[in-house]
Structures are given as C-alpha cells and as structure tokens.
Amino acid sequence: MRIRLLVFASYADALGRGEVELDVAEGATVADCVAAVRALPGMGAVPPSPAVAVNRRYARPEQVVAAGDEVALIPPVAGG
Amino acid sequence: MSDFLTRDPLDVAALLASVSTEGCGATTAFVGTVRRSADDGDVAGIEYSAYEAMAESEFGRIVGDALVQWPEARIALRHRVGYVATGEASVVIAVAAPHRLTAFHACRFVIEETKERAPVWKKEHFASGDAHWVEPARG
C-alpha cells in the first residue's frame, strides 16, 4: 500500500524534498516505514528510531499504519 | 494563520490582555527571545519552521494538559514561524489565574512541554551568511 511520508528540517535537507511516497506491506508498522525511508539515498544519517507522527500525533514504532495515513519523521525538535 | 502559530511579530501586551479577567489576581508571561551568545557566534537571526498542521494540534494538547492540572488557569500561546531577528521574541506564553502559584506553574509547564513536544525547528543564520539547523541540548 502507498503511504505519504513527510520529512522536515534536517531530514528534508537530506532527502532533498519534503515528502516521499513509500510502498509498504499491508500491516506495516511505523518502524517499517522508518526502515524504508532510511534506505533511501541520503537518508542513512536518520537515526534507527526517530520520533514519528501518524496523522499529526506522535506514534510508537509498533503502531500499524493504514493506507492514506499521513506519516511524518520528526527531527529533534527545537521550538520554544 | 492559526490559534498558535504566526508569522507576525509577537505582541506580549495583547496576549496578556487576552487572558486577563476580573477573577485573575495573577498574570505571568514567558517570552522566548532570539539571543546572540558568545558560544554560537554572530547569530543574525533564527528561522523557525514547523510541521504546522501537527503543531496546531500539539499546542492544543499541551494547553489541554495544563488545564487538566490547573483548571482555573487561562492560557494563550503564540509561536512565530519564519525569520526572527536577534532580540525579537520567538514565543510568548501568557497565563492568568486567580492566584500566583497556578499562574507560575502553568506557565512553566507550557514552555517546558513546548520545548519537548512541539514539532518546530530552528535554523541559525549568521552574519557571514552561513546557516545551520540547531540540535537542542537536552537535560
């Protein structure tokens, strides 16, 4: 199934763009999506367990993603 | 733009006024300002960026978490996105409450949670023209 994955800040610089479409298996987890992104060119520096949001809410690695979910890799935040 | 994010300069007085009511004996404000520090070098300003849709929700959850602990507090938060020059405010949190302990505690909670949770990033811009993403020190 296709997942739309967003990246920001240093991760977007590394990828060269702000979003990517991933093909993942049915029942794939957040961790599976992270692994798929880390395999992309330039993305090796993304840590193995970055913060991830699914549908605008922080999600755990074991959370299952569904087609149409908005998944985002969140670099270390620096707000405030 | 939204309830919590803005590209405009922050108006501390307006935010304080927005939370104050007759029942509030105490009002606090946290103002975060872009600073020039000897360690960082000649910082001309900071470019803030956000996952804006999620930042809206997450700031809403942070304020909600504060209101669970301090239900009598009235809380406003504005975070700037875009370029903020040295000396200008990047975030303002205003809290009004009947008494000062609540106002202090709730205000502190909101800024600490903001620093931990809000999907906001900053890129330092130097007078030289260089720029780099800031990875925050933790703890």
Backbone of each chain as ProteinMPNN parsed JSONL, in Angstrom:
{"seq_chain_A": "MRIRLLVFASYADALGRGEVELDVAEGATVADCVAAVRALPGMGAVPPSPAVAVNRRYARPEQVVAAGDEVALIPPVAGG", "coords_chain_A": {"N_chain_A": [[0.839, -1.184, 0.0], [0.327, 2.327, -0.488], [2.005, 4.912, 1.182], [2.011, 8.223, 2.311], [4.745, 10.07, 3.159], [6.072, 12.496, 5.234], [8.833, 14.717, 5.63], [10.998, 16.832, 7.586], [12.93, 19.832, 8.175], [16.252, 19.084, 8.977], [16.081, 16.494, 8.017], [14.574, 16.783, 5.7], [16.315, 18.306, 4.21], [18.28, 16.374, 3.823], [16.929, 14.487, 2.3], [16.239, 15.97, 0.145], [13.797, 16.859, -0.516], [10.416, 17.5, 0.677], [8.564, 15.523, 0.987], [7.718, 12.078, 0.448], [6.614, 9.231, -1.387], [5.9, 6.076, -0.176], [6.099, 2.555, -0.689], [4.676, 0.155, 1.113], [4.163, -2.928, 2.96], [0.894, -4.333, 3.55], [-0.346, -3.894, 6.792], [2.014, -2.912, 7.716], [4.276, -1.391, 10.037], [4.997, 1.635, 11.942], [7.751, 1.48, 12.424], [8.546, -0.047, 10.24], [8.079, 1.74, 8.158], [9.944, 3.692, 8.795], [12.305, 2.249, 8.411], [12.152, 1.869, 5.656], [12.387, 4.499, 4.734], [14.942, 5.168, 5.654], [16.479, 3.681, 4.006], [16.554, 5.045, 1.67], [18.325, 7.099, -0.739], [20.762, 9.185, 0.729], [19.604, 9.21, 3.214], [20.693, 7.814, 5.267], [21.701, 8.845, 7.614], [19.603, 9.348, 9.262], [18.35, 8.537, 12.426], [17.906, 5.18, 13.859], [15.557, 5.003, 15.35], [13.727, 7.393, 15.062], [11.663, 10.189, 16.171], [8.259, 9.879, 15.322], [5.291, 10.861, 13.679], [1.909, 9.978, 13.239], [-0.795, 10.835, 11.364], [-0.684, 13.365, 12.568], [-0.08, 13.022, 15.214], [2.065, 11.96, 17.792], [3.565, 8.752, 17.441], [4.098, 5.301, 18.282], [6.789, 2.965, 17.562], [5.705, 0.441, 17.008], [3.174, 0.859, 16.093], [0.598, 0.223, 13.778], [0.31, 1.179, 10.391], [-2.038, 2.648, 8.1], [-3.356, 2.666, 4.751], [-3.361, 5.844, 3.258], [-2.774, 7.158, 5.6], [-1.111, 9.928, 7.143], [2.153, 10.103, 7.559], [4.914, 11.215, 9.406], [8.314, 12.049, 9.729], [10.035, 13.196, 12.463], [12.493, 15.361, 13.148], [14.874, 16.002, 15.876], [13.269, 18.2, 18.041], [13.072, 21.79, 18.316], [11.658, 23.929, 19.333], [10.074, 26.733, 21.06]], "CA_chain_A": [[0.0, 0.0, 0.0], [1.118, 3.567, -0.579], [1.968, 5.801, 2.35], [2.639, 9.531, 2.089], [5.594, 10.333, 4.315], [6.605, 13.861, 5.264], [10.053, 14.949, 6.396], [11.16, 18.261, 7.895], [14.197, 20.365, 8.68], [17.468, 18.435, 8.501], [15.713, 15.292, 7.25], [14.141, 17.246, 4.377], [17.55, 18.667, 3.502], [18.968, 15.139, 3.44], [16.16, 13.814, 1.248], [16.155, 16.866, -1.0], [12.396, 17.271, -0.686], [9.663, 17.461, 1.927], [7.715, 14.353, 1.128], [8.027, 10.943, -0.409], [5.626, 8.154, -1.332], [6.515, 4.78, 0.088], [5.311, 1.345, -0.882], [4.92, -0.753, 2.237], [3.226, -4.055, 3.016], [-0.289, -4.234, 4.41], [0.018, -4.227, 8.169], [3.327, -2.345, 8.061], [4.284, -0.551, 11.229], [5.808, 2.856, 11.877], [9.154, 1.064, 12.311], [8.763, -0.48, 8.853], [8.158, 2.956, 7.338], [11.237, 4.316, 9.087], [13.336, 1.453, 7.734], [12.051, 2.15, 4.219], [12.927, 5.847, 4.49], [16.387, 5.162, 5.924], [17.131, 3.011, 2.872], [16.576, 5.953, 0.521], [19.608, 7.796, -0.878], [20.957, 10.367, 1.56], [18.839, 9.148, 4.475], [21.348, 6.901, 6.204], [22.007, 9.504, 8.892], [18.412, 9.36, 10.128], [18.56, 7.502, 13.447], [17.044, 3.999, 13.7], [14.25, 5.213, 15.991], [13.401, 8.814, 15.193], [10.269, 10.48, 16.509], [7.384, 9.767, 14.156], [3.884, 11.186, 13.899], [0.925, 9.439, 12.302], [-1.984, 11.69, 11.408], [-0.424, 14.546, 13.39], [0.031, 12.656, 16.621], [3.227, 11.089, 17.979], [3.202, 7.335, 17.36], [5.154, 4.371, 18.679], [7.29, 2.187, 16.417], [4.902, -0.739, 16.714], [1.847, 1.22, 15.588], [0.346, -0.182, 12.39], [-0.153, 2.289, 9.555], [-3.06, 2.291, 7.111], [-3.308, 3.433, 3.506], [-3.934, 7.167, 3.455], [-2.242, 7.814, 6.796], [-0.05, 10.917, 6.977], [3.243, 9.728, 8.443], [5.933, 12.249, 9.366], [9.518, 11.871, 10.527], [10.208, 14.42, 13.231], [13.849, 15.521, 13.692], [14.854, 16.558, 17.238], [12.551, 19.476, 17.975], [13.813, 22.93, 18.88], [10.728, 25.036, 19.487], [10.123, 27.451, 22.324]], "C_chain_A": [[0.89, 1.256, 0.0], [0.893, 4.42, 0.665], [2.629, 7.108, 1.95], [3.44, 9.866, 3.34], [6.215, 11.715, 4.179], [7.91, 13.878, 6.059], [10.247, 16.452, 6.549], [12.609, 18.571, 8.228], [15.373, 19.569, 8.111], [17.163, 17.169, 7.686], [15.26, 15.675, 5.839], [15.352, 17.672, 3.553], [18.239, 17.412, 2.984], [18.261, 14.456, 2.269], [16.11, 14.657, -0.021], [14.731, 17.305, -1.305], [11.644, 17.025, 0.611], [8.737, 16.27, 2.06], [8.09, 13.283, 0.115], [6.888, 9.938, -0.292], [6.36, 6.838, -1.141], [5.535, 3.664, -0.241], [5.643, 0.408, 0.274], [3.847, -1.839, 2.242], [1.999, -3.683, 3.838], [0.125, -4.643, 5.818], [1.386, -3.701, 8.571], [3.192, -1.438, 9.278], [5.05, 0.737, 10.956], [7.275, 2.486, 11.682], [9.489, 0.618, 10.887], [8.897, 0.725, 7.927], [9.5, 3.648, 7.548], [12.351, 3.572, 8.354], [13.333, 1.744, 6.239], [12.644, 3.511, 3.883], [14.447, 5.845, 4.641], [17.161, 4.512, 4.788], [17.224, 3.909, 1.65], [17.917, 6.677, 0.456], [19.656, 9.044, -0.008], [20.35, 10.277, 2.943], [19.48, 8.232, 5.508], [21.625, 7.508, 7.564], [20.789, 9.628, 9.796], [18.578, 8.246, 11.153], [17.575, 6.345, 13.282], [15.663, 4.184, 14.311], [13.957, 6.698, 16.166], [11.978, 8.983, 15.733], [9.45, 10.442, 15.217], [5.979, 10.177, 14.576], [3.053, 10.487, 12.834], [-0.338, 10.265, 12.466], [-1.869, 12.757, 12.504], [-0.401, 14.276, 14.889], [1.238, 11.736, 16.746], [2.775, 9.64, 18.061], [4.385, 6.48, 17.767], [5.579, 3.529, 17.487], [6.38, 1.021, 16.029], [3.508, -0.417, 16.179], [1.712, 0.837, 14.119], [-0.165, 1.022, 11.608], [-1.134, 1.766, 8.502], [-2.865, 3.142, 5.866], [-3.98, 4.782, 3.749], [-3.48, 7.869, 4.72], [-1.186, 8.842, 6.396], [1.018, 10.593, 8.015], [4.322, 10.785, 8.309], [7.108, 11.872, 10.252], [9.861, 13.213, 11.165], [11.652, 14.5, 13.733], [13.774, 16.076, 15.118], [14.297, 17.98, 17.237], [13.312, 20.571, 18.726], [12.916, 24.146, 19.003], [10.872, 25.692, 20.841], [11.312, 28.37, 22.362]], "O_chain_A": [[2.042, 1.227, 0.433], [-0.231, 4.617, 1.125], [3.687, 7.105, 1.322], [2.893, 9.939, 4.44], [6.802, 12.056, 3.152], [8.066, 13.145, 7.035], [9.736, 17.243, 5.757], [13.404, 17.678, 8.523], [15.477, 19.4, 6.896], [17.91, 16.823, 6.771], [15.543, 14.951, 4.885], [15.409, 17.43, 2.347], [18.723, 17.381, 1.852], [18.903, 13.92, 1.367], [15.958, 14.13, -1.123], [14.498, 18.046, -2.26], [12.175, 16.411, 1.536], [8.184, 16.031, 3.134], [8.693, 13.556, -0.923], [6.272, 9.805, 0.766], [7.316, 6.53, -1.853], [4.321, 3.806, -0.094], [6.771, -0.072, 0.388], [2.787, -1.704, 1.63], [2.065, -2.821, 4.715], [0.855, -5.617, 6.006], [1.871, -4.013, 9.659], [2.156, -0.815, 9.514], [5.662, 0.912, 9.902], [7.968, 3.101, 10.871], [10.586, 0.876, 10.392], [9.729, 0.73, 7.02], [10.117, 4.129, 6.597], [13.229, 4.189, 7.752], [14.394, 1.854, 5.624], [13.324, 3.663, 2.868], [15.154, 6.456, 3.839], [18.356, 4.758, 4.623], [17.908, 3.565, 0.687], [18.576, 6.853, 1.48], [18.727, 9.852, 0.0], [20.552, 11.169, 3.767], [18.859, 7.914, 6.522], [21.77, 6.791, 8.553], [20.922, 9.975, 10.969], [18.914, 7.121, 10.786], [16.533, 6.501, 12.645], [14.696, 3.586, 13.841], [13.94, 7.203, 17.288], [11.193, 8.035, 15.747], [9.891, 10.909, 14.167], [5.536, 9.879, 15.685], [3.449, 10.415, 11.67], [-0.882, 10.381, 13.563], [-2.812, 13.014, 13.253], [-0.659, 15.156, 15.711], [1.428, 10.841, 15.923], [1.748, 9.327, 18.662], [5.538, 6.886, 17.616], [4.832, 3.391, 16.518], [6.296, 0.658, 14.855], [2.746, -1.325, 15.848], [2.608, 1.099, 13.317], [-0.98, 1.794, 12.112], [-1.068, 0.612, 8.078], [-2.273, 4.219, 5.93], [-5.04, 4.852, 4.371], [-3.764, 9.053, 4.904], [-0.455, 8.646, 5.425], [0.806, 10.789, 9.212], [4.618, 11.216, 7.195], [6.925, 11.43, 11.386], [9.963, 14.232, 10.482], [12.008, 13.773, 14.66], [12.724, 16.568, 15.53], [14.792, 18.851, 16.522], [14.087, 20.3, 19.644], [13.365, 25.274, 18.799], [11.682, 25.272, 21.668], [11.523, 29.065, 23.356]]}, "seq_chain_B": "MSDFLTRDPLDVAALLASVSTEGCGATTAFVGTVRRSADDGDVAGIEYSAYEAMAESEFGRIVGDALVQWPEARIALRHRVGYVATGEASVVIAVAAPHRLTAFHACRFVIEETKERAPVWKKEHFASGDAHWVEPARG", "coords_chain_B": {"N_chain_B": [[-3.437, 33.066, 10.766], [-3.394, 30.781, 12.488], [-4.418, 29.298, 15.654], [-2.168, 29.213, 17.251], [0.253, 29.576, 15.869], [2.151, 32.06, 14.166], [3.217, 34.409, 11.652], [3.758, 36.936, 12.196], [5.253, 39.682, 14.124], [5.411, 39.236, 17.694], [3.019, 40.178, 20.135], [3.235, 40.949, 23.23], [1.801, 42.346, 25.215], [-0.788, 42.326, 24.181], [-1.376, 39.591, 24.253], [-1.267, 39.078, 26.989], [-3.421, 40.662, 27.774], [-5.445, 39.238, 26.594], [-5.86, 37.002, 28.165], [-6.433, 37.915, 30.667], [-8.813, 38.412, 33.239], [-11.432, 39.705, 35.368], [-11.447, 38.008, 37.546], [-8.895, 37.115, 37.869], [-6.057, 37.263, 39.752], [-3.444, 37.061, 39.285], [-1.024, 37.241, 36.738], [1.081, 35.8, 34.374], [3.885, 35.849, 32.142], [5.773, 34.108, 29.747], [8.469, 34.898, 27.762], [10.199, 34.017, 24.998], [13.239, 34.739, 23.514], [15.222, 35.491, 20.661], [18.622, 35.14, 20.953], [21.938, 36.488, 21.056], [24.714, 34.682, 21.44], [27.932, 34.191, 22.876], [28.99, 31.657, 22.537], [27.685, 30.675, 20.304], [28.411, 32.304, 18.264], [28.171, 34.902, 15.748], [25.105, 35.381, 15.602], [22.635, 36.291, 13.443], [19.975, 35.943, 13.227], [17.156, 33.738, 13.668], [15.64, 31.166, 11.854], [12.561, 29.9, 12.074], [10.809, 26.898, 11.621], [7.986, 24.763, 11.061], [6.029, 21.773, 11.426], [3.241, 22.434, 10.479], [0.47, 21.784, 10.629], [0.474, 19.723, 12.506], [1.663, 21.013, 14.646], [-0.294, 22.842, 15.438], [-2.243, 21.036, 16.497], [-0.708, 19.797, 18.5], [0.107, 21.902, 20.174], [-2.421, 22.576, 21.064], [-3.003, 20.248, 22.526], [-1.035, 20.436, 24.499], [-1.781, 22.775, 25.9], [-4.261, 21.867, 26.744], [-3.437, 19.754, 28.434], [-2.244, 21.261, 30.428], [-4.47, 22.606, 31.414], [-5.905, 20.542, 32.536], [-4.403, 20.032, 34.818], [-4.377, 22.548, 36.011], [-7.112, 23.847, 36.253], [-8.261, 26.36, 36.624], [-6.704, 28.132, 35.287], [-6.05, 30.522, 32.656], [-4.954, 30.416, 29.422], [-2.729, 31.498, 26.887], [-0.909, 31.07, 23.891], [1.611, 31.867, 21.602], [3.548, 31.085, 18.833], [6.206, 32.046, 16.799], [6.727, 31.569, 13.318], [9.055, 31.418, 10.6], [11.475, 33.965, 9.777], [13.206, 35.251, 12.54], [14.639, 37.953, 13.977], [17.666, 38.562, 15.878], [17.114, 39.425, 19.234], [14.406, 39.711, 18.992], [11.146, 38.404, 19.909], [10.404, 34.951, 19.925], [8.57, 33.201, 20.95], [5.644, 33.437, 22.935], [4.063, 32.916, 25.993], [1.202, 33.352, 27.776], [-0.336, 33.494, 30.905], [-3.126, 33.607, 32.986], [-4.53, 33.588, 36.242], [-6.45, 32.911, 39.259], [-4.661, 32.977, 41.445], [-1.119, 33.286, 42.247], [0.574, 30.972, 42.331], [-0.582, 29.021, 40.703], [-0.495, 30.43, 38.252], [2.291, 30.743, 37.798], [3.147, 28.002, 37.8], [1.621, 26.802, 35.725], [2.411, 28.298, 33.523], [5.148, 27.715, 33.358], [4.987, 24.94, 32.933], [3.812, 24.863, 30.362], [5.785, 26.036, 28.679], [7.899, 24.244, 29.057], [6.796, 21.832, 28.107], [6.33, 22.604, 25.499], [8.935, 22.861, 24.527], [9.722, 20.214, 24.604], [7.886, 18.84, 22.958], [6.689, 20.228, 20.769], [6.417, 20.271, 17.25], [8.583, 21.924, 15.952], [11.265, 23.616, 14.423], [14.615, 25.046, 14.331], [16.732, 27.178, 12.513], [19.827, 28.545, 12.605], [20.957, 31.674, 11.51], [23.849, 33.251, 10.386], [25.898, 36.233, 10.54], [27.787, 35.992, 8.616], [26.497, 34.722, 6.607], [26.281, 32.02, 6.612], [24.291, 29.174, 7.578], [22.765, 26.977, 9.905], [21.036, 24.038, 11.067], [19.723, 23.849, 14.329], [20.459, 21.662, 16.868], [18.901, 20.835, 19.745], [20.246, 21.104, 23.081], [19.778, 18.685, 25.554], [18.257, 18.189, 28.744]], "CA_chain_B": [[-2.749, 31.832, 10.389], [-3.898, 29.678, 13.301], [-4.53, 29.719, 17.052], [-0.907, 29.182, 17.984], [1.394, 29.958, 15.043], [2.013, 33.319, 13.434], [4.418, 34.932, 11.009], [3.878, 38.342, 12.595], [5.899, 39.94, 15.422], [4.551, 38.88, 18.818], [2.562, 41.309, 20.948], [3.11, 40.4, 24.578], [0.719, 43.041, 25.927], [-2.077, 41.847, 23.663], [-1.598, 38.233, 24.742], [-1.606, 39.196, 28.42], [-4.787, 41.198, 27.859], [-6.401, 38.231, 26.126], [-6.136, 36.001, 29.205], [-6.797, 38.549, 31.943], [-10.219, 38.691, 33.557], [-11.577, 40.285, 36.707], [-11.22, 36.998, 38.577], [-7.486, 36.719, 37.893], [-5.202, 38.133, 40.541], [-2.05, 36.862, 38.886], [-0.796, 37.017, 35.311], [2.501, 35.597, 34.08], [4.223, 35.683, 30.734], [7.097, 33.671, 29.348], [8.832, 35.405, 26.444], [11.442, 33.458, 24.488], [13.814, 35.722, 22.602], [16.428, 35.069, 19.942], [19.739, 35.821, 21.593], [23.262, 36.358, 20.473], [25.551, 34.134, 22.505], [29.347, 34.082, 22.5], [29.244, 30.287, 22.092], [27.106, 30.393, 18.998], [28.925, 33.171, 17.212], [27.418, 36.106, 15.405], [23.798, 34.978, 15.102], [21.85, 37.429, 12.969], [18.576, 35.636, 13.467], [16.793, 32.322, 13.614], [14.498, 30.838, 11.005], [11.754, 28.84, 12.679], [9.881, 26.205, 10.733], [7.138, 23.847, 11.818], [5.036, 20.886, 10.806], [2.245, 23.372, 11.001], [-0.796, 21.136, 10.984], [0.646, 18.986, 13.759], [1.958, 21.967, 15.72], [-1.607, 23.303, 15.925], [-2.837, 20.013, 17.366], [0.128, 19.511, 19.665], [-0.045, 23.03, 21.101], [-3.742, 22.402, 21.682], [-2.905, 19.192, 23.541], [-0.22, 20.951, 25.614], [-2.642, 23.662, 26.693], [-5.25, 20.989, 27.376], [-2.778, 19.063, 29.549], [-2.083, 22.25, 31.505], [-5.782, 22.909, 32.003], [-6.27, 19.398, 33.388], [-3.729, 20.203, 36.109], [-4.705, 23.868, 36.584], [-8.342, 24.182, 35.52], [-8.644, 27.757, 36.74], [-5.793, 28.973, 34.504], [-6.403, 30.932, 31.293], [-3.651, 30.27, 28.776], [-2.555, 31.83, 25.48], [0.434, 30.776, 23.396], [1.876, 32.176, 20.189], [4.913, 30.783, 18.411], [6.475, 32.581, 15.476], [7.45, 30.811, 12.304], [9.708, 32.343, 9.693], [12.732, 34.535, 10.272], [13.093, 36.1, 13.732], [15.946, 38.568, 14.173], [18.204, 38.606, 17.248], [16.447, 40.434, 20.056], [12.95, 39.621, 18.856], [10.528, 37.269, 20.588], [10.008, 33.816, 19.097], [7.411, 32.544, 21.563], [5.078, 34.066, 24.126], [3.019, 32.168, 26.698], [0.582, 34.215, 28.779], [-1.239, 32.73, 31.77], [-3.784, 34.333, 34.075], [-5.16, 32.675, 37.197], [-6.804, 33.634, 40.478], [-3.519, 33.159, 42.347], [0.163, 33.263, 41.528], [1.21, 29.656, 42.195], [-1.13, 28.441, 39.476], [-0.001, 31.152, 37.08], [3.703, 30.372, 37.599], [3.29, 26.58, 37.471], [1.042, 26.519, 34.414], [3.251, 28.938, 32.506], [6.361, 26.915, 33.227], [4.623, 23.663, 32.316], [3.557, 25.028, 28.93], [7.023, 26.225, 27.924], [8.684, 23.008, 29.096], [6.175, 20.881, 27.186], [6.581, 23.123, 24.15], [10.313, 22.525, 24.138], [9.82, 18.767, 24.444], [6.911, 18.192, 22.088], [6.168, 20.949, 19.598], [7.191, 19.983, 16.03], [9.133, 23.201, 15.492], [12.73, 23.515, 14.291], [15.215, 26.349, 14.127], [17.968, 27.246, 11.742], [20.543, 29.785, 12.931], [21.566, 32.389, 10.399], [24.964, 34.04, 10.87], [26.209, 37.433, 9.766], [28.604, 35.555, 7.484], [25.662, 34.135, 5.569], [26.093, 30.601, 6.913], [23.101, 28.812, 8.354], [22.698, 25.547, 10.204], [19.969, 23.586, 11.952], [20.122, 23.76, 15.725], [20.004, 20.498, 17.609], [18.865, 21.365, 21.108], [20.819, 20.353, 24.189], [18.706, 18.119, 26.381], [18.547, 17.953, 30.166]], "C_chain_B": [[-3.319, 30.653, 11.17], [-4.028, 30.195, 14.727], [-3.169, 29.938, 17.695], [0.301, 29.657, 17.19], [1.11, 31.281, 14.353], [3.322, 33.669, 12.755], [4.683, 36.378, 11.429], [4.657, 38.491, 13.891], [4.903, 39.724, 16.564], [4.245, 40.1, 19.677], [2.265, 40.784, 22.346], [1.933, 41.034, 25.314], [-0.643, 42.538, 25.468], [-2.389, 40.448, 24.175], [-1.948, 38.242, 26.22], [-3.041, 39.685, 28.575], [-5.805, 40.128, 27.496], [-6.732, 37.201, 27.19], [-6.641, 36.628, 30.5], [-8.303, 38.71, 32.066], [-10.259, 39.241, 34.983], [-11.239, 39.29, 37.808], [-9.761, 36.607, 38.734], [-6.666, 37.732, 38.658], [-3.751, 38.049, 40.123], [-1.988, 36.596, 37.39], [0.702, 36.843, 35.113], [2.684, 35.516, 32.574], [5.613, 35.084, 30.638], [7.329, 34.227, 27.955], [10.163, 34.784, 26.065], [11.968, 34.382, 23.405], [15.038, 35.149, 21.913], [17.608, 35.857, 20.503], [21.013, 35.599, 20.799], [24.166, 35.861, 21.603], [26.965, 33.96, 21.996], [29.654, 32.696, 21.959], [28.811, 30.069, 20.663], [27.717, 31.236, 17.89], [27.941, 34.261, 16.867], [26.092, 35.732, 14.753], [23.013, 36.222, 14.697], [20.365, 37.202, 13.242], [18.359, 34.145, 13.363], [15.563, 32.153, 12.731], [13.782, 29.66, 11.651], [10.871, 28.218, 11.608], [9.112, 25.182, 11.554], [6.403, 22.904, 10.884], [3.719, 21.501, 11.272], [0.952, 22.702, 11.424], [-0.669, 20.39, 12.307], [0.933, 19.936, 14.92], [0.661, 22.521, 16.302], [-2.198, 22.304, 16.912], [-2.029, 19.828, 18.637], [0.084, 20.66, 20.658], [-1.407, 22.953, 21.798], [-3.706, 21.353, 22.773], [-2.098, 19.663, 24.749], [-1.054, 21.859, 26.508], [-3.703, 22.837, 27.428], [-4.667, 20.251, 28.57], [-2.58, 20.012, 30.727], [-3.419, 22.511, 32.192], [-6.316, 21.756, 32.844], [-5.66, 19.58, 34.784], [-4.135, 21.496, 36.807], [-5.968, 24.396, 35.911], [-8.736, 25.654, 35.602], [-7.726, 28.702, 35.942], [-6.415, 29.332, 33.156], [-5.091, 31.108, 30.555], [-3.709, 30.689, 27.317], [-1.111, 31.554, 25.088], [0.515, 31.205, 21.943], [3.327, 31.852, 19.919], [5.114, 31.337, 17.01], [7.076, 31.51, 14.595], [7.961, 31.813, 11.279], [10.931, 32.925, 10.377], [12.48, 35.474, 11.443], [14.486, 36.645, 14.028], [16.358, 38.524, 15.641], [17.538, 39.742, 18.008], [14.938, 40.386, 19.967], [12.426, 38.354, 19.519], [10.131, 36.192, 19.586], [8.786, 33.102, 19.658], [6.963, 33.354, 22.775], [4.001, 33.141, 24.688], [2.486, 33.091, 27.784], [-0.408, 33.376, 29.577], [-1.826, 33.653, 32.82], [-4.522, 33.329, 34.941], [-5.557, 33.476, 38.433], [-5.592, 33.954, 41.353], [-2.206, 32.807, 41.663], [0.774, 31.886, 41.373], [0.726, 28.969, 40.923], [-0.551, 29.106, 38.242], [1.449, 30.763, 36.782], [3.826, 28.934, 37.114], [2.783, 26.275, 36.071], [1.908, 27.102, 33.303], [4.509, 28.113, 32.279], [6.076, 25.588, 32.533], [4.497, 23.821, 30.808], [4.853, 25.249, 28.155], [7.866, 24.954, 27.934], [8.11, 21.969, 28.135], [6.39, 21.305, 25.736], [7.966, 22.71, 23.664], [10.48, 21.034, 23.892], [9.058, 18.247, 23.236], [6.59, 18.902, 20.781], [7.027, 20.658, 18.371], [7.611, 21.282, 15.345], [10.644, 23.053, 15.453], [13.299, 24.895, 14.067], [16.549, 26.229, 13.407], [18.604, 28.59, 12.056], [21.142, 30.374, 11.662], [22.642, 33.311, 10.961], [25.201, 35.225, 9.961], [27.02, 37.071, 8.521], [27.761, 35.04, 6.321], [25.463, 32.639, 5.743], [24.797, 30.384, 7.689], [23.192, 27.334, 8.698], [21.579, 25.257, 11.19], [20.512, 23.448, 13.361], [19.577, 22.473, 16.31], [20.038, 20.893, 19.075], [19.614, 20.485, 22.089], [19.677, 19.87, 25.059], [19.164, 18.034, 27.834], [19.181, 19.099, 30.898]], "O_chain_B": [[-3.687, 29.637, 10.579], [-3.786, 31.372, 14.993], [-3.037, 30.768, 18.595], [1.285, 30.1, 17.783], [-0.03, 31.581, 14.001], [4.398, 33.284, 13.212], [5.701, 36.965, 11.063], [4.727, 37.55, 14.682], [3.71, 39.992, 16.421], [5.11, 40.944, 19.91], [1.19, 40.246, 22.61], [1.155, 40.335, 25.963], [-1.546, 42.348, 26.283], [-3.539, 40.147, 24.497], [-2.825, 37.498, 26.658], [-3.788, 39.178, 29.411], [-6.912, 40.117, 28.036], [-7.792, 36.578, 27.125], [-7.217, 35.935, 31.338], [-8.98, 39.096, 31.113], [-9.258, 39.239, 35.699], [-10.794, 39.684, 38.886], [-9.421, 35.845, 39.639], [-6.581, 38.901, 38.28], [-2.923, 38.856, 40.545], [-2.786, 35.834, 36.844], [1.499, 37.634, 35.617], [1.765, 35.164, 31.835], [6.525, 35.495, 31.354], [6.496, 34.054, 27.066], [11.162, 35.006, 26.75], [11.238, 34.764, 22.491], [15.805, 34.403, 22.521], [17.591, 37.087, 20.524], [21.139, 34.67, 20.001], [24.353, 36.552, 22.604], [27.181, 33.625, 20.832], [30.466, 32.546, 21.046], [29.476, 29.37, 19.898], [27.562, 30.922, 16.71], [26.99, 34.513, 17.607], [25.957, 35.758, 13.529], [22.76, 37.099, 15.523], [19.605, 38.146, 13.458], [19.267, 33.39, 13.014], [14.584, 32.891, 12.845], [14.333, 28.564, 11.76], [10.266, 28.918, 10.796], [9.557, 24.786, 12.631], [6.186, 23.203, 9.71], [3.168, 21.135, 12.31], [0.4, 23.026, 12.475], [-1.583, 20.414, 13.131], [0.498, 19.695, 16.046], [0.531, 22.654, 17.519], [-2.602, 22.668, 18.017], [-2.592, 19.716, 19.726], [0.029, 20.425, 21.865], [-1.515, 23.238, 22.991], [-4.307, 21.537, 23.832], [-2.429, 19.333, 25.887], [-1.033, 21.724, 27.731], [-3.997, 23.089, 28.596], [-5.322, 20.13, 29.606], [-2.729, 19.616, 31.883], [-3.481, 22.623, 33.417], [-7.099, 21.975, 33.768], [-6.31, 19.318, 35.797], [-4.229, 21.546, 38.034], [-5.892, 25.303, 35.082], [-9.467, 26.145, 34.742], [-7.941, 29.914, 35.922], [-7.193, 28.565, 32.587], [-4.216, 31.854, 30.997], [-4.618, 30.294, 26.587], [-0.195, 31.784, 25.878], [-0.391, 30.944, 21.152], [4.223, 32.269, 20.652], [4.281, 31.12, 16.13], [7.832, 30.654, 15.055], [7.399, 32.894, 11.102], [11.366, 32.441, 11.422], [11.65, 36.378, 11.358], [15.409, 35.878, 14.301], [15.513, 38.456, 16.534], [17.411, 40.86, 17.508], [14.257, 40.978, 20.805], [13.147, 37.368, 19.675], [9.585, 36.493, 18.525], [8.044, 32.465, 18.909], [7.778, 33.88, 23.533], [3.143, 32.648, 23.956], [3.251, 33.561, 28.626], [-1.217, 32.642, 29.009], [-1.096, 34.399, 33.473], [-5.072, 32.346, 34.444], [-5.067, 34.586, 38.641], [-5.493, 35.039, 41.926], [-2.183, 32.124, 40.64], [1.443, 31.635, 40.37], [1.518, 28.41, 40.164], [-0.16, 28.428, 37.293], [1.791, 30.483, 35.633], [4.523, 28.664, 36.136], [3.445, 25.567, 35.311], [2.11, 26.469, 32.266], [4.887, 27.846, 31.139], [6.827, 25.162, 31.656], [5.021, 23.0, 30.054], [5.007, 24.696, 27.066], [8.486, 24.62, 26.925], [8.861, 21.3, 27.425], [6.604, 20.469, 24.858], [8.134, 22.265, 22.529], [11.293, 20.631, 23.06], [9.515, 17.325, 22.56], [6.256, 18.253, 19.79], [8.25, 20.784, 18.44], [7.069, 21.673, 14.311], [11.237, 22.44, 16.34], [12.584, 25.813, 13.666], [17.355, 25.331, 13.651], [18.013, 29.642, 11.811], [21.748, 29.672, 10.854], [22.387, 34.065, 11.9], [24.788, 35.249, 8.801], [26.948, 37.757, 7.501], [28.242, 34.932, 5.193], [24.591, 32.046, 5.109], [24.286, 31.283, 8.357], [23.641, 26.529, 7.882], [21.219, 26.089, 12.023], [21.634, 22.982, 13.559], [18.373, 22.219, 16.256], [21.096, 21.248, 19.595], [19.622, 19.261, 21.953], [18.706, 20.597, 25.268], [20.348, 17.828, 28.103], [19.459, 18.99, 32.092]]}, "name": "protein", "num_of_chains": 2, "seq": "MRIRLLVFASYADALGRGEVELDVAEGATVADCVAAVRALPGMGAVPPSPAVAVNRRYARPEQVVAAGDEVALIPPVAGGMSDFLTRDPLDVAALLASVSTEGCGATTAFVGTVRRSADDGDVAGIEYSAYEAMAESEFGRIVGDALVQWPEARIALRHRVGYVATGEASVVIAVAAPHRLTAFHACRFVIEETKERAPVWKKEHFASGDAHWVEPARG"}
